[in-house]
Amino acid sequence: MAWPKGKPLPNGKVPGSGRKVGTPNKRQSEAAAVAATILEDPAYLADLRQRALNRELSPAMEVLLFHYLYGKPKEYVEHSGDAERPLAILLRRGSENGHVPD
């Protein structure tokens, strides 16, 4: 028997809900289109070059625009450790006053 339509699964998700696999994120593609109109404009590129030479450029904004247009490069983290003493990560949720309960 098939699962009843519209009834949530035990994990709380309704079958068939949400974005379908392979559907691109619309906000990201819209942001990339806006970034492309800015970054590919010859006047902007000339002004960008001049501001960069004059050290007047906001590095954070420039990096953000390039990430929207070309994508953010993948970051890699390497872990190494002793086989007898493996790496352990302990996460604790603190209270609003910063006190971490035992």
C-alpha positions in Angstrom: 0.0 0.0 0.0 1.3 3.5 -0.9 1.8 6.2 1.7 -1.4 8.4 1.9 -1.0 11.6 -0.1 -0.5 14.6 2.1 0.2 12.6 5.2 3.7 13.4 6.7 6.2 10.6 7.0 7.6 9.6 10.4 10.4 12.2 9.9 7.8 15.0 9.4 8.3 15.5 5.7 5.3 15.4 3.4 6.1 13.2 0.3 6.5 15.3 -2.8 7.0 18.6 -0.9 10.0 20.9 -1.4 12.2 21.7 -4.3 12.7 18.8 -6.7 16.2 17.3 -7.1 18.3 19.2 -9.6 16.2 22.4 -9.5 18.5 25.4 -9.3 18.2 27.9 -6.5 16.4 30.9 -8.0 17.8 33.5 -5.6 21.4 32.4 -6.3 20.9 32.6 -10.1 19.2 36.0 -9.7 22.1 37.3 -7.6 24.6 35.9 -10.2 22.7 37.8 -13.0 22.9 41.1 -11.1 26.6 40.5 -10.3 27.3 39.8 -14.0 25.7 43.0 -15.1 28.0 44.9 -12.7 31.2 43.0 -13.0 31.1 42.7 -16.8 30.3 46.4 -17.4 33.4 48.0 -19.0 32.8 51.3 -17.1 32.6 49.4 -13.8 35.8 47.5 -14.6 37.7 50.7 -15.4 36.4 52.3 -12.2 37.2 49.1 -10.2 40.7 49.0 -11.6 41.2 52.7 -10.7 39.8 52.2 -7.1 42.0 49.1 -6.6 45.1 51.1 -7.7 44.1 53.9 -5.3 43.4 51.4 -2.5 39.9 52.7 -2.2 38.2 49.4 -2.9 36.2 47.4 -0.3 37.8 44.0 -0.4 34.8 42.3 1.2 32.3 43.6 -1.4 34.6 42.8 -4.3 35.0 39.2 -3.1 31.3 38.8 -2.5 30.5 39.9 -6.1 33.0 37.6 -7.6 31.6 34.7 -5.5 28.1 35.5 -6.8 29.4 35.5 -10.4 32.0 32.7 -10.5 31.1 30.7 -7.4 33.0 30.3 -4.2 36.0 28.0 -4.3 35.8 24.8 -2.2 37.6 24.9 1.1 39.3 21.8 2.3 40.2 20.8 5.9 42.7 18.1 6.6 42.5 16.2 9.8 45.3 14.0 11.2 45.8 12.4 14.5 47.0 9.5 16.5 45.0 6.3 15.9 45.0 5.6 19.7 43.7 9.1 20.5 41.3 10.1 17.7 40.0 13.6 17.3 36.9 14.3 19.4 34.6 17.3 19.0 32.3 18.2 21.9 29.5 20.7 21.2 27.7 22.3 24.1 24.9 24.8 24.1 25.4 27.6 26.6 22.8 29.8 28.2 22.2 33.4 27.4 24.6 34.6 30.2 27.5 32.5 28.7 27.4 29.8 31.4 27.9 26.3 30.0 26.1 23.7 32.0 27.9 20.5 33.0 
